[in-house]
Amino acid sequence: MAISMYTASVPVLTQMLDSLSDVLGKAEAHATAKNIAPEVFLQSRLFPDMFALVRQVQIAADFAKGIAGRLAEAELPAYEDNEQSFADLLARIAKTKAFILSLDAAKFEGSENRDIVLRPGTPKEKKLSGHAYLLNYGFPQFFFHVTTTYAILRHNGVELGKKDYMGSY
């Protein structure tokens, strides 16, 4: 039985965006309860050469909207990358989710064979089928940044577990 590209992507992206929101909410509550300045978490990173939590969330949101939008051949909304608080990050995730859910499932039909061109016109241009884009590029990138956000917060003492990462399914 074949699975539609919409079914393979949108529910997964929205589930993980919801869990990302919940994890950030727990981090904010933890910071408040422990009298920790929110910036401590927001600017934390796992290693000096990695992006801080704020950037990890921004990139996760960008991959979520990019995956769904490219598969549906929709114009991608531009975000300014100016988030500085938990509330800002939660708003970005909410608008990303709203964009994804606004896409018509019918627009995903045939996207598994549609060419997706990344970084067009640059030396890093890469062409992938929609299927390869989703499974071999988009999802791994998205999950990396969601997981790194979780790991930063867990490393900093926020009480999180696998259920928090997985969210509701």
N, C-alpha and C positions, 0 to 999 in steps of 0.2 A: 504494500500500500504506500503510495507516494504521499509525502507531506508537503503542504504548500509553503512557499517561502515566507508568506505572512505568518503562518502558524509557527514556523521554525524560528522566526525572529522576534516579532512584536511581543508575544507573551513573555519570552525570556528576558528581553530588554526591560520591559515594564516591571517584572518581578524583581530584577536586580536593582533597578532604580528605586523601587519602593524599599528594598532592604538597605540600600545606601542611605536613603533618607532616615530610616529608622536608626541606623548605626550613628549617623551624625547627631540625631536627636539624643541618643544615649550619651554621646560624647559631650554634648552641651550640658546635659543634666549632671554628668559626672564632674565637669569643670565647675559648675555652680556649687554642687554639694561639697566639693573639696577646696573651694575658694582658689581655683586655678584660673588664671587669665585665659580666656578663649584662644588668644593668639599663640599660646604655648602649643596647643594642639594643631591649630590652623597652619602654623609655620613649621611643624615637626616633619621630619623626613627619616627614612630608615638608614640612610647613609649620605654623607655630604654631597655625593655626585648625583643624587636622585632628587626629583621634584618634591616640594613640600605638599602637605595634604591638600591645600587649596587647589593647587595645580593638578593634582591627581583627580580630584572631583571634576574639575573643568574638562579635563581630557576624557574622562569616562563619559560625561554628558555629550561631549562632541562626537565620540565614537557611536554612542547610542543614536543620536539624531542622524549621523552620517550613514550608518548601516541602513536604518529604516528608510531614510530619505533617498539614498542612492538606489536602493532596490525598487522603490516606488517611483523613481524618476521625478522626484519632487525637488523644488528649490529649497536648499537648506537655509534655515534662519541663521543669521550671524549673531554671535554673542560677543560682548566686549571684553571678557576675561577680567572684570573689575571687582569680583567678589572679595569681600574682606571679613565676612562674619558667617556664622552658622546659618543665620537667616538668609543671607545672600545665596549661600550654596544650596539651601533647601529650595529657594525660589528658582534657581537655575535648573535643578532637577525637576521641579514641578512643570516648568515651561517646556523642558525637553520631553517629558512624558506626555504633556498635552499635544505637542507637535506630533509625536509618534502615533498617538491614538487618533489624531485627526486624519491620518493617511487612510485612503480607501484600500481595503484588502484586494480589490480587483486590480489595482495598479501594480501589485506584486506578481501577478500572473505572468509566467514566462521569464521572470527575472533571474532564474537559475542559469539561463543560457545567455542572458544579456551581458554585454561587455561593460565592465565597470573600470573606468580609467582613473587612476590615482595620480595626483600631481601632474596633470596634463601640461605638456609643453616645457617640462623641466628635464634636466638630466636624470632625475629620479622617477620619471614617468613609468608607470606599471599598469598593464592591462590584465584584468582577471575576469573570469566568468562570474556571474552573480553568486553561483554556488561556492566557488573557491573564495570569493571575496568574503562571504558570510562566514564560512566555516574555517578557513585557513588564515584569514587576515583580520576581519572585523571583530569576531567574537574573541579571539585570543587577545587582541589589543584592549578591548572593552573590559574583559575579565581581569587582565593584568592590573589596570588602574583601579577597579573596584576592590580587588584583593589587596592591593598596596595600601589603599585608604584604610581598609579593615586592619591590616597589619600595623600600620602606624599607630592607630588608636589602641589596639590591643597591647602593643609594645609600651605605650604610655600609661597603661594601667586601667583603661576603660574595660569594664567587665562585659566582655562580648564572648559569644560562643558560635559554634557552627550554625545553630538555628538563626542567630542574628544575621549571619552572612547569607544564608539561603533565603530568608524571608518566607513569605507565604506562597504556597504553590498548590 
